Amino acid sequence: MRFLTFLAILTVVPSALGIFQSKSQSQRPTHLHVLSSNTGWNSWNTFKQHINQTLIENTATAMVEKGLAKAGYSYVVMDEGWQALERDAEGRQQHNATRFPSGISALADDSGIFGCGFTPGSWGYEELDAQTYAAWGIDYLKYDNCGGFHAGTHTQQERFHTMSSALLATGRDILYSLCQWGHQFPWYWADQVGATSYRMSGDIYARFAEDKANICKTAYCLNTGYAGVSVLTMIRKMREVSPFQAKEKGSWADMDMLEVGVGYNLSGKMVYMSEVEEQTHFSFWAALKSPLIIGADITKIRESSLRVLLNEDIIAVSQDERGEAVRYLPGLSREDEVQVWGGSIEAGAYRHVVLALNSGKNATSIKVPWKDVDGLKECPGGGLKVREVWADEDLGIVKEKIILKGVAHQWQASVEVLVHPSIPSGLAPSTPLYRSAEQVPDNPPAMRPESSTVEAGDSSVNLQTHVSIGKSAPLKKKHITESPHPSWSSNMRPEAIIAEEVSVTNSLNKRSVDDDTDFKIGGNACVSRALLLPPSSPSSMLTQSFHQQQKRSKHGQDKMETVAGLTTPPFSSAEIIKQGERSLAASLFSPKVVAKIWGVAQQSFSSSSPPTLFPEYTKPGGTKYVYRELDFWTSGFFPGCLYLLLERKRRHSHLLKRLGWSVKEEPNLLHLEFACKWWTETLHPNAELKTTHDLGFMIFPWARPAWELLSDRRSFETAITAARSLYSRYDATVGSIRSWDVCVTKRYKFLDPSKDFLVIIDNMMNLDVIFWAASQLGDDDMWNAAVKHAETTREHHIRPDSSTFHVVNFDQATGVPKEKITNQGYSDTSSWSRGQAWAIAGFAQTYGWKRDRSFLDTAISCADYFLEQLPSNWIPPWDFAAPKDMAQPPDVSAAMIAAYGMLLIHEALTALGRPSTYLRSAIGLISATCNNHINSGGSYVKSRRSIDTVEHGTVVEEVGWEVDMGGEPETILNGATINNYEFAPRRWANHGLVYADYFFLLVGNKLLEMGVEELFDDNRS
């Protein structure tokens, strides 16, 4: 028997975005421009690195004997475990002679190999390894990035491109598959480096709906390289990626290996997905054009799972000639309840597939008007011919829409069909309902089957199914009712429907079942040179902690305690929340907001050198920023604002366009990139400062996104340096990072650092840069210092009622607190609102890194205290204990920081499967701020320059980016308070403040990243 080998190489490649420019198809270094995604088997899901020659041979034999080869599964992929630990004397890759005594060439006629461990990688050996693999007869190379995060000298695209060029030089057609877990969003560039496929997320595992803790849901939010993504979450992530799936690119998003037939051990018993769940899983992978790579043990696979994998109609959807993935249809979907996807599966657009999935807890109805499905907007009067795939049942001609009633939990449908009986809460989720549609002429011959009933003149079909798992379940008349079935249960199976009568042809390259069946076998190699780690997730801003999965298990697998009881905020009034949902997007993402930031930014462009003074605040009643020196603690926030705008432009422009944004209403991407670099050029030396605790604020808001969005190596090193400088202020006896060296007010003076060790609550926010750097460098000491600081702060700054002390003065010799005071609040025993907000966000961030739920408990209790103290207008006063009989200035910076922390809490609780009121609370704070404290003014005006067009003799006005503030303040928000403490050297209250604006932009980006799009639906006018 002959085999084809799959080869994936582990590379040490740093991640970066946007390095390569687009090229024409003829210029791309592609090896095999395939018109459909690849299919086959991979050893990793079931066997991990424990593979050998016998296992591979037996698997290939089973694929033939069980019909998988005939169905078109072409590649047998050897994952980790095929390689020797060292190269040979000439530097060439070697196979593991013990596990594969006959060698790779003997196994495979065409080979590729995939592995990810401590075996040699290909960094620096690309040409040699490519020639070796070609000589072995390899057809498929899976190039893995397992060690790539340790590299710091080359970008991810450079490393992948180098191997691509090396493969091309061999003259052999080798399918080139990238595995970098979605890092740096390869859907934008994978085709430009010659990739046939690319991973778009962290690793899948054999759960249908249950993710591992804190796996994030959207494609732009990653747990790079971390296993634990469920089938449903992988489908959710494809909402952003599916528009990039097209055969013209020749590069396909890989949703990871199929878990059909893969189980897991639960208390000594193997547990598998239900057949319905496996059907849903397989259907979505096919319709979304992901490679169909089996992960099960083929020799022992269950018959029900094998039936799923052999469904020719579903395979044909994967391999159809049009080569476009279905798209998510938000107008027909309801978040966390119903998903509707649809698209064409034939070049002439005469055949379509629609999937409707009920992911809610209860049975529901799903209506799909043909006009709302791309490609079916002008449905002929005669209607569409509909066929259910999994039951292989024709449903007849359906006009205008299809309605599915009583759809059980996780079922799929098409146009107005009530497809997907919903499975009640707690029962097995999911069943797919595929429906593809073929346009048919008016008044066609009678073709209506018995399985559906459509009265004359009806414009919809009402379907309701109640079927048993594992049995053929065609829809019969008795299943069609006018109301949902009262008792849907786990016995309900979703149906998949293709709306077309003509049989679906399988376009896979089928092979005859004989002993000469050829398989393409794949594998990987890796590089183990360790330098600096690039960012582990694509978050910018201050932190996206819940998206950070630590690669070192002792940092990510700590024992977790029970989360503290959740409370409902007393002022979460329906009026405020509802109003927030209506106006939130219009305020957060208004072009006027961008104009404010841009108007300030461009004022420095006429200078001959980058800024050395940075905006801090506007005086009460004033309009112009007061600037501070570059080493002042707030210097990083305005550049951070620019990077937040750049992040929106790069990652979320598709959502902003839904809000009616015009390209003419925002600076060009190149303008923003220039402004970001211009405004940070002088800030890099601040990272060397060892006299301040504020390096997180001064550096991280801009350095991290500069690395992640622009691949700016200098900014990466600056962030690492800043973390080390901050870590130098850690004292093991106290268990904290020192805040101020000295402190002077009208009430007290601390002038001797040897006697007084001052720690303020604000410092919790600066831990983020230390956690990040420690995870990049693998520095346990730095990591443990950040954890200890958080523990010390929790012990000594948090009162029993969950309010916070501002300053704790420790005896450095003993580590015992000497006094607890305030420097910015009303009194030593009061609760300064911004300090409370720092605690909420700081402990939420710490939980995101450490995964110790006691930190999440603390964030929750601090948030609950904050919410309980809010007045009826939801705008926090500067101090919650200040006398209520006196007018107290507000502090919108506290509102925005707290809102950001509550979004992190909501994200964490949601990932843990726990109820959360904190998204609504955050929206209430944001909405109240938008309604009461946004400054007016700020609009783009046409440039005063003009161009004389000589040829036509006319004057053409050139549009520029000059901003008219309209006499209004340069800040976005008013109503902030820097310091209203009675004994402060200076008091500022009720004014604009740069970090209030920064967190205002940050919560907007966070909502976009979280995919809370439904909040914006009423703002599209």
N, C-alpha and C positions, 0 to 999 in steps of 0.2 A: 504494500500500500504506500502511496506517496503522500507527503504532507507539505503544506506550505507554512512557513514559520512567521510569526509576528514578532517584531522586535521594537521595544520601546526603550529609549535610553534615558537614564537619570542624568540630568545635567545640573551643573552648578551655575545657575543663571539668575541674576538679579531681575526683579520685575520692574517694568517701566512701561509707559503708555505714550503713544503718539510719536515714536521716533522715526518710523519709516513713512515716507510719503506714498500716496496712492500711485499705482503704476497701471498701465494698460495691461490687459490680459496677456498680451504677447511678451511683456517685460517681466511678468511675475516668475519667480523661480519655482514653478510648480513641477512636480514629478508625475503626478497622475491626476488630471483634472476629471474627477468622477462626477457623473450626472445624478447620482443618488447615493445616499449614505450606505456605509458598509455593514455587513452582517457576519456573524460568526460566534465563536465561543472564547471565553477567557477564563483562566484558571484561578484568578485571585479570590473572587467572592466566596468560593467554597474551600479552596485548598491553601490559600495564602501562598507562602513561599515553599510549602512542602510538596513539591512536584518532582517527577522523575520520568524517564523515558517510557516506562510501562504505562503510567497513567495517561500520558499524552497519546500513546498508540491506542489504548483502550477507548479513550474519548473519541478519537477520530473514527474508530470502528463503530462505536455506538451511534455517532452522528449519521453514518451511512445506514446502519441497520434500522434506525428509528425514523428515517425519512427526513431528517433535518438537512442533510446534504442535498437531497432532491428538492427540498423546499427553497434552497438557495443560500443556506448558511455556509459561507465560503472559507472563513478564516478560523484556524485553531491557534489561539494566542497563549503563549507561555508567559506568565507574569513572573514575578520575582522567584528566584530559585534555580535558574538555568545556568548562571554564571559561576566561573571560578572566582576566588577571592583576589587573584592577582592576574596581571597580564603576562604574556610569555616574554621571553628574552628580547624579542623584537618589538615589544610594546603592543602586541595585538591582543584583542579580547580572546578569552578562552571559555569553553563550556566547562561545566562541573563534570569531571570525568567519572565521579562516583555515581551521580544521579543519571547522567546521560553517557553511558559507556560507548555508544556507537557514534557519538558526536552529533552536531547539528546538521551537517550536510547529509548524514545518513537518514536523519529523521525527515528532512524536508526537501522537497523539490524546489519550493520557493519559501523563504523563511523570513521571519522577523522575530525579535525577541524583546520581552518586556520585563524589567526588574527594577526594584527600588529598595536598596538596602545598603550594606557596606561593601558592595562589589564595585569594581572600577567603573567610573562614568566616562563620558566622552568629551568633557571639556578639555580642549587642547589636543584632542585626538580625533577630531571630527573626520578629517580626510582618511586617516588610516582605518577608522572604524567603518566608515561608509564603504570603503573598498572591501573590507573583510566581510561585511554583511552581504554585499553584492556577490562576492565570490562564493558565499554559502548558498546563494540562490534565494535571498530574502525578497519578499514582495511587500512586506508590511512592517514599517518601523513605528513603534510607539515611543515617542521621545519624552521622557518623564522629567519633571522639574523637582523631584524629591530633594535634591541637594541644592537646587537653584537659589533657595532663599539664603544660603550662606555666602553667596557671591556678592561682591560689591563693586566690581570693576567694569562689568558689561551689563547692558540692559537685557531684559528677557527677550525682546525682539531680535537683538543682535545675536544672541546665542542660538535661538531657534533658526534664524536665517543662515547662520554659519553651517549648521548641519544640513539644512535644506540645500544649500549650494553644493555641499560635499556629496550629497546623494545624487543630485542632478549630474554632477561630473562623472558618476559611475556609468552613465548611459543606460541604466536599468530603471524600468518603471517600478517605483517603490511607493506604496501608499504611505503617507507621512501623517501620523496622528500625534497631536500634542496633548500632553497631560500637565496642566498647570492650574487646575481647579478654578478656572474663571478669573484668576488674578490678572489685574490690569485690563479686564474686559476684552478678551481676544476676539469677540465677534466683530470688533472694529478693525482688526489687523491680521488675523490668522491667515486669511487668504493671501495677504501680501508677503508672507514669509513662506508660502508654498505648502501650507498645511491642508491636508484632506479633511481632518476633523480636529476639534479642540474641545477640551473639557470646559464646561461653563459653571461648575459649582464644586463644592466639597463632595466627598465620597457619599454615595448612597449606602443605605443598609436595609436589611429585610424587615422593614416596618412600613405599613401602608400610610398611617397618619401620625405616628408618634415620632417626633424628632428627638435627638439628644438635646440636652439642656442648651438653650440659647442659640440654636441654629437659626439664622436669620432667613427671612422669607423672600426677599427680592434679589434679583440677579446682581444689582449694584451693591448689595450688602453681602459680604462673603465671610465664611469661616474657611479661609484658604487651606486646602489640603487636609481638612479635618473631617473625619467620618461621622456619620450620624444624620444624614439628610433623608427624610422620608419620601415616599413616592409622591404624596400630595404636595409637599413643599417643593420638590423638584419641578413639578408641573407649574406651581405658582411662579417659580423663578423664570420659567420660559415665557411669561407674558412680555418681558422686556426683550427677550432674545429672539423669539420666533420671527419677527420681521426681517431678521438677517439671514434666515434659512432660504437659500435659493440656489438652484443648480448653476446659475451664471457665476456665482462666486466659487463653486467647486470646493467649498470648505463648509463643513457641517458641525453645528453645535452638538456635542456629545453629552447626553444626560446621564451618563455612566451606565454600567452594565445592568442588564435586566436581572431583577430579583425574582422572576418567575421560577418557581421550583426551588428557591433558596429558603431555608428555614433558619431558626435560631434555637439554641438550647435554653429552655426555661424549666428550672428545677428538674433537670434530667430528662425532660421530654422535648422533642423537637416540635416547634410551632411554625406553621406556615401561613401565608396569606390565604384567604379564601379564594375559591375559583373566580368569584365575582371581582374581587380586588385584583387578582392577576389579570383578568380580562381588561379592567380599567387601565392598569399599568401598561400592558402591552399595546392597547389601543392608542393611548396618548403618546407613547414613544414612537409609534409608527406615524401617526398623524402629524407629529411635531418634527418628523424627519431626523430623529436621533438615530445614530448607528444602533442596530439591533444585535447586541453582543450578549449571548447567553452566559449567565454566571453560575448555573446549577451544575450538579454532578450528573452528566448526561447518562452515565451508566445506571443510575439509581433514580432517575427523575420520576415523579408521580405521573400517572396517566392523565390526570386532569390538567396538570401543568404542560405536559407534552401537547395536549390538544390545543391549548392556548397558543403555544409557539408555532404550531403547524397550520394555523388558520390562514389560508391562502389569501382571502379577501383583505385581511388586516395587513399582511405582508405587502400586498399589492398597493395599499394606501401608502406604505412607507416608500415603495420603489416606483411610484407613478412617474409618468413622463414629464409632468409639469414641474415637479421638483420644488414645490413651495410648501412651507409649513402652514398649518391652520393658524389663525390669529384669534386672540382673545377678544370677545365682543363685549365691552364694558356696558353698552347700552341695554344688553339683554341679561346681564349678570348682576348678582347681588353679593357683595363681599361677605365671605364666610358662610354663604348660603347656597348660591347657585352660580356655576360657571358655564358659560356657553362659548364654544370655540367653533370656527368654521373656515372653510376655504375650498378652493378648486383642486381637483385631482386629475384634471385632464387638460391638455394644452388648449383645446378649443373652448374651455370653460363650460362644457356641457355636463360634466359630472362634478359633484361637490360632496364634501363630507362635513357633517356638523356633529359636534359632541356637546352634550349638555350634561353637566355633572352636578348632582345635589350633594354638596359638602356640608349642609346644615344638619341639625340634630333631628328634624322632624320631616315627615313626608310633605311634599309641596307640589305645586303645579309650575310647569315651565312652558312659557309661550315663546315660540320662535317665528316671527313673521319673516317670510322669505325676503322681503324688501330690506330687512336689517342685516342680511348676511351678504358680505362682499361677494360679488359675482352673480347674485340672485336679485338685485335691486329691481330689475325689470322682468319679473317672472311672467311668462306667457299666460294668457287666459286659461289655457288648458291645464295648467298646474304642473306639478312635478311628480315623477314616479319615485316612490320611496320604498326602500328595502332595509329590513333589520338584519344586521350582519351576523351576530353571534347565533341567532336562532335561524338564520338563512330563510327569512320569511318576507315575502312581498306584502307591502301595506297598501298598494294601490296608488291612485292619483290623488295628490293633495294640492289644493288651491290655497294661495295666499299665505297660509301659515299652518303650523302644526302645533298642537297643544298637548302637553303631557300632564296628566293629572295624577295626583297621588304618587308622585315619583319618590321612590325610596332613597334613603341616605346613599348618595354617591352613585348616580346613574346618569347616562348621557342622552342627549336628544338633539334634534335638528329643528329647524324652523318652527313654526308654532305647534310643536308636539309636546304634549306633557310627557316627557320621557324620563324617567329616572325616579322610580318610586323611592322615596326617602327613607333611609333606615333610621329608626329612632336612636336617640342618644345612648351611647354605651355599647352599641352593637357594631358588628363589622362594617366598616365604611366602604363605600365605593363600588360602583359598577359603571362601566362606560356605556354610553349609548351613542353609537356612531350613526350618522345618517348622511349619506351623500345624495345629491340630487341631480337628476338629469332632466333638462327641459324637454317637454313633449308638446306636440302641436295641439291646437284647439280641437275639441271634439274627437279625441282619439277613439279607436275601437275599444269595446268593453274589455277591461283588463283587471277589474277589481277583484282581488282575492277575498276569500272568506275571512281572512284574519283582520279585516278592518271594515268599518261601516262609515260611509259618508253619504248623508242624505243629499238629494238634488239641491243645488243652490248653496250648500254649505261651503264656507270658506276655511274651515278648519277641521282637523281630525282630533278627536279626544281619545287618548289612549290611556289605559291604566293596566299595569301588569302586576300579577301576584304569582310568582313562580318559585320553584324550589331550586336551590343551588345544585349544580351538577347535572341537571336534567335539561333536555331540549325544551325551550320555552317559547314556541311561536305564539304570537298574539291572536287570540280567538275572540269571537263576538262576546262571549261571556265575560271577557276581561275589560270590555269597553263600557264605562259608566260615566255618569254625569258628575259624580262627586268622589273625592278621595276615599280610598279604602280605609276603614276605621282602625285597622290593626296590622299595619305593616310591621314586619319582623325581620330578623336576620335571615329568614328563609327567602327573602325577596332577592331576586337577581336582576341586575340591570341588563338591559338589552342594548345591543349596538345596531344601528340602522344605517344602511347606505341607501340613499334615495336614488335608485336607478335599477332598472330591470336587467339591463345587459350585464352579462357575467363579467366580473372583474378579472382581468388577466394578470397573472403574476409576472412582473417584468424582471424578476431576479434571474440570474444566469443559472438555471437548473442543471444539475449534473446527473448522469445516470448512476444507478446504484450498482457499482461493481468494485472490484478490488483495486482498480486503478483510479478511484476518485481522488482528485487533488484537493488538498486543503492548503490554505495559506496560513502559516503559523507565525505568531508574533511574540515579541518580548521586549525587555528594556535593559539599558545599562545606565550607570550613574557616575557622576563625578563627586569626589569627596574632599575637594579642597575647600576649606572653610575660611571665609573672610567675614564681612559684615552682612547681616540680614537686612534685606529691604523690607518695607512694611508688610505685615502679615495680612492686612485687609485694606481695602481701598477707601477707608474712611479718612476724611480730612477733618477739619474743624477741630475743636478742642479734644474730643474723643468720640469714638463710637465703641465704647467698651464692650457692649454685649455682643459685638461682632468679632471680638478677638478670641480666638481659640489658641491656647498655649500648646506649643509642640512638646513641652516637657511635662510628662504626666504628673509630676509631683506638684506642679503649679496649677494644673487644671482638674485634678481629680481629688480635691480635698473633701473630707467628710462634710456633708451638708446637714445642717440642722433644720428643723421645721420653721417655715416662714412665719413671722409674727402675724397676728390676726389683722385682717384688713378692715378698715373703717370707711364708711361713706362720708365724704366731705359734707359738712353741714350746709354749705352755701352753694352746692352744685345745682343751682336753680335751673329749671328747664328753660327759662327765658334767656339766661345768659348763654347757655350752651347752644341753644337753637340759633340765637343771633350770631354766635361765633361761627357756626357751621355755614351760615349764609354769607358772612362778610370776611371770613378769615383769609381766604385766598386773595380776594381783591385788595386787602390791606397788606398782607405779607409779601405778595409778589407784584405789587404795583410798579410800573416803570418809574414812578416818581421816587420810589425807594432807591432804585438803582441810580437815578439821577442825583440824589443827594450824595451818595458815596462817590460817584464819578465826578461831581462838581468839585468836591474837595480834592480828590486825587489829581485832577488835571491842573490844579493851581501850581503844582510844583514842577510841571513839565517844562516850563520856560526857563528854569534854572539850569545852570551849566553842570550842576552836580546833584546827586540824589539827596533826599531830605535828611537832615540831622535833627530836626524838631518834629514832634508827632502830636496829632490832635488828642486832647484829653476831654475838655468839657466846654460848654457855652455858659456864660454867666446868666443868672436869672434875668429874664427880660432881654438878654443879648442875642445876637444872631451868629456871630463869628466864633469859631473855635479858639480856645486858649491852648497854646502848644507847650509841650514839655520836652526836656532834653531826651536824647535817644536812649539813655540808660535809666530812665524813669520806668516804673513798673508797668505802666499802661501802654508803652510804646508798641507792643505787638498787636494790639487789638485792631487798629485801623488797617494795617496790612492784612490781618486776619479777615476783615470784612471784604477786602478785595478778593481774597482767595475763596471766600464763600460764594461770591458772585461768579467767579471762574468755575467753581464746582457746579453751580446751577447750569451754567452755559454748557459745560462738557457732559454732565450726567443726566440732567433733568430737563433739557430744552423741549423734549417731546411733551412733557406735562405742562410746561409753561405755555406752549403754543395752544394747548387746550383752553387756557384761560384767556385767549385772545391776544397774547403777546405778539408783537410784530418785531421782525429783525431790526427795523428802523428805530425801535424804541429801546435799544440796548447797545452798549459798546460792542464792537467787533471782538471776536475771540482774541485776535492778535493784540488789540488795544489792551485787553484785560491782562494778558500774559506779560506785556511790557510793563504795565502799571504795577503788577505784583512784584516783578523783579526790581523795578525802580525804587519802590517804597521799602524794600527790605535790604537793599545793597549795603547800607551802613549798619545794620542791626546784627550781623553775624558775630562781631567781636563781643557782643553782650554775653554770649555763651560761656565765655571765660570767667565771668564774674563769680566770685565765691563769697561775696558779701551780701547776697540777697537770697531770699527764699522764693522770689517771684519769677524765677526763670521759666517755669511752665507757662505763665501768662506772657512773658516777654518774647518767648521763642516759639512755643508749640503751635499757636494759632496759625502761623504762616510757614514754619519750617517743615512740618509734617506734610501739609498739602502740596508744598513746593516739590517735595520728593515724590509724592504719590501721583500728582497730576502732571507735573512737568519733568519728572525724572531728574531733578536737580540734585546731583550728588553732593554739592557743597552744603545744601540745606540739610541733607541727611546727616552729614558729619557734624553740622552745627547743633542739631537736635541731640545727637549722642553726647557731644561735649557739654551741652547745657545740663543734661541728666547727670553726668559725672560731677559737674560743678555743684549741682544741688545736693547730690549724694554726699559730697565732702562735708556738708553741714550736719550730717547725721551724728548723733551721740548715742552710743549703745547703752550707757547707764540710764539716760532719760528715756530712751526708746523713741526718740523723735528727731525730726529735722528742725533745727533752730530757725525761727522766723526772724525777728529783728535782733540786731546786735545791741542797739540802744533804742530807747524810746523816751521822748520828752513831751509832756503835756503841761497844762497849767496846774494840774493836780499832782502829778508824780513824775519822777525822773528815774530811768534805769540807764546807767552809764557804764557799768562794769560787767562785760559779758562773762567774766569768770565767776561772778556771784549770781547772776540772773540769767536763766535760760528761758526765753520767751517763746511761746508757741501759740499761734493764732488759728482760729477755725478755718480761715481762708486757705491755709496750707493744704487742706485736703484736695483742693483742685489741682495743685501743682504736682501731686503724686503721679498724675497721668503720664507725664513725660518720663518719669523714672520707670514705671511699669513697662512702658513701650520700649525704652532703651534696653532694659533688662531682658525683655523677650527677644529683642534683636540680637543681643550679644551673648545670651545664655549666661548672664551674670547673676548667680544665686545670691550673692551678698547684697547687691543693689536691690534685687527683688524683695528679699526678706526685710530689708530696711524699710521699704515702702509699706509692706504689710504691717510691720511692727509700729510704724508711725500711725497708721490707721487704727490699730488696736489701742494704742495709748490715747489717741484723740477720743475714741469712743468711750474709754474709761473715765477720762477726766474733763472732757468738754461737754459731754451730753448729760443733762440733768435727768432726774427720774421722770419728769413729765415730758421729756424729749425736747425741751427747749435747749438752747446752747449758750455756753459761756463764750465770750469773744477771745479773751487772752488768759492763758494759764502760765504762771511763772514757776518754773521748776528749780529746785536745788540741783545744780549740775553734779555735785558730788554724790548725792544719794538718789536722785531721780524722783524725789518726793515733791509734790506741788507745795509751793509756799503761799500762793495767793491766786485768786481767780477774779479778774477785773474786766473792764471794758475800755476800749479806746475809741469806739465809734457809736456805741449804743447810748440809751438813756441813763442806765445805771449798771452797776456791777451785776445786779441780780435780774436785770431785764433781758429781753430777747431781741437783739438787733436783727432786723428782718433779712438783711443781705447775708449776715453770718449764718442765719438759719438756712437760707437758700444754698450757701456754699456747702453746708453739711449735707443737704439733700442730694445735690449733684455729685459731691465728692465721694460720699459713701456708695452711691449708685455706680459711679465709675469704678470704684475699688472692687465692688462685687463683680462687675463685668470682667475684670482681670483675674481675680482670685477665685471666684465661684464659691466663696464661703457665704452661706446664706445669712449668717449673723450680720454681715455688712448690709445685705439687702434689708434685713429686719430694721437696722438702724436708719437706713434711708427712708423706709416706709414710715417709721414712727416720727421722724423729723418732718416728713411731708404732712402727716396727719396733724401734727401740732401747728404747722404753718397754715393749713387750710382752716383749722378750727379758730384761728385768730383773725381771719380775714373779715373786714367790714362788708357790708352788704353790696358795695360796688366792686368788690373783688380786687381792689388796688391796695396792696400792702402799704401801711405807713412805714416810716423809716425804722421805728421800733415798736414792737407789739405791746410793750408795757408802758409806753409814754402816756401821760395823762389824757384820758378821753375827753375831758372838758376843755381841752385846748386844741386849737387847730394844729394838726401835725402834718409835716410835709410828707408826700408820698415817696415811694422809691420803686420806680418801674424796673430798675435793674434787678432788684430782688425778685420781682414778678417773673422776669424773663429767665433768670438763672434757675429759679424754682421750677418753672415750666419745663425747662430742659431736663432737669433731674427727674421730674415726673414722667416725661416721655421715656427716659431710660428705665424707670421702675416699671412702667406699663409693658415695655418690651420684654423685660426680664420675667415678669409674672406671666405674660402670655406664653413665652417659651416654656415655662414650667407647667403650663396648663392650668394656671390658677386665675380666678376672676380678678378683674382690675377696673377700678374707677378712675385711674390716674390719667388716662388719655383725655377723658372728659374734663377732669380738673385742670389739666394743662391748657386745654382749649379755652376753658373759662378764663384763665389768667391772661392768655394771649388776646382773646377777644375783648376783654375789659380794657386792656392796654390799647388795643387798636381803636376802640371806640372813644377813648378819652384823652389819649396822650400822643397821637401822631401829629407831627408838625405838618402844616400845609406847605405848598411851594415845592419847587424842584421839578423842572421840565426841560426837555431838550429844545434848543432853538437852532435855527439855521445859521451856519457860519456867516460872518460878515464878508468873508472872502468870495470872490467870484472869478470865473474863468472866461476870458474872451475867446470864443470859438471863431478863429479867423476865417475858416472856410465858408461858414454861413453868415458871418457878420452879426451874430447874436450873442447876448450875454446869458450864460447859464449859471444859475446859482448852485454852489456846491454845498451839499448837506454836510454839516460837521457835528461835533458833539459838545458844543458849548451849552452850559447849563444855566438856566435862570432860576435862582432861588426865590424870586418873587418877594424879596425883603424878609423872608422867613429864616429861622435858624438853620444852620448847616447840618444839625443832627436830625436823625429820623424821628426820635422820640423826645418828648419833654417829660417833666415829672420825675426826674431822678434825683437822688440825694447822695453826694459823696460822703459827707460827714456832718452830722448835726449834733455831735457830742458837745455838751456844755463846756468842757474844759479843753477842747481841741484848739490847737494854735490858730486854726482858721476854720470857719464853718461855711459849707456850701449846701444849699438845698433848693429843690424845685427848679431844675435846669436840665440841659442836655448833657449826655455822658457817653463817651465812646464805647465803653463796654456794655452799656445798656443796648446800644445799637448792634454791637457784635452778637450778643445773645439773642436779640430779636431776629437777626438773619440766621443764626444757628438753629433756632427752633423751626424756622421755615424749611431749611435744608433737611433737618431731621424728619419732619413730616413727609417731605418728598421721598426721602430714602426709605421710610417705613412703608411707603405705598398707601398712605391714608388719602387716596385720591377721591373717595366718595365725599369727603368734606368739601371738595371744590366743585362739585357738580352743578351747584346753583350759581356759579360765578362765570359761566362761559359766555354770557351775552356780550 
